[in-house]
Amino acid sequence: MATSSKCRFHFESFWTKVPGFIDAFKQNWEALVQSICAVERFSLKLQRLSKALQKWGQRKVGNMKIKLEMAKEILHRFEIERDSRDLTE
């Protein structure tokens, strides 16, 4: 049985604070959709927006799991260094 190669959309709340988010959102949401049915238009807009924001997030922010692990490792090394030093008055 083949597995689906579709990625789930994960909205990150901090994206709203990243420069360019509002522009990316507006550009994709406001683009015309060809459908008479309002529900279908809404669904198509959401699909397009989720794909666009996922790509935007990868370009602007990158893989957060990797960055978080790197930050944890750096903090860990700082803690080791701090703990190896003598305290001063």
Order of alpha helices (4+ residues) and beta strands (2+ residues): alpha-alpha-alpha
